[in-house]
Amino acid sequence: MNREYLSVILVDDDEGNRIVFKKILKELKIGVKIQSFGNGGNLMEYLNSQEALVPEILFMNYNISIKNSLECLSEIKTDFRFDNMVTAVYAENLSESEIEDVFVNGANVFIKKKEDYTAMKKVLSEVITINWQYYTSGLNRDNFIMKV
């Protein structure tokens, strides 16, 4: 873990969403290095490669193609290399049972995606700040879940 910045992976089929997320993350006071993928297949291909750098945080849209978010979460959950990676899934509208499935499959954070830029920036800032505090103070990841 590099304490100068957080390493983040962003997975979303929608390029517009990726642009907004990147803009928000770059505006934060905490240094963030971002890598992005357009679908779950490309994400898992990268994470399973020898040259993969495991990020501190993975932000993933619930609705992604090739491999959906639940498939990616299940695969990530079974690999010890990702034990210290925090996974955050976001979506505009999910039922309570779908949100429960997100947590059961291994996500630590669920974010209800906001349409308003300022509101979304506030939520992402909170998630990043809490994760930064987690990494700099050694909190126990096994008990870390969050719904915002």
C-alpha positions, 0 to 999 in steps of 0.5 A: 500500500502506497501511503501517498495515494490510493490506487483505484480501478473503475469499471463501467460500460458507460464512458460518460460515467467513467469520465464523471467518476475520474473528474470527481476522484481527481478533484479530491484532496487525497491523491488517487491513481485511476485505472478504468475498464469498460466491462467485467471481462476486461477487469477480470482478465487484468486482475488475473494477469501476472502484471496486475497491480491490485488496487486499494478500491474497486468501483464497479457499476452494478450493470456491466457487460461480459461478466456482470458485477456479481460474477466479478465479485464472486471471483474476486472473493475467492482469490486471496490476492484481493483480500485487502481490496475494498469493492464498491458497487454502484447503481441508480436503482436496485431492490433491497434483495439486489443490494443484499446480493451485492454484499453476499457476493463480497462487496464492502460498499454499495452506493446509490448513484446520484444524478447530481454531480455535487451529491455524487462528489460528496458520496465518493469523497466519503467513501475515499476518505473512509478508505484512506483512514482504513489504510492509514490506521489499519482498520479490520477490512473483514468487518467493513461494509457500507451503504450510501 
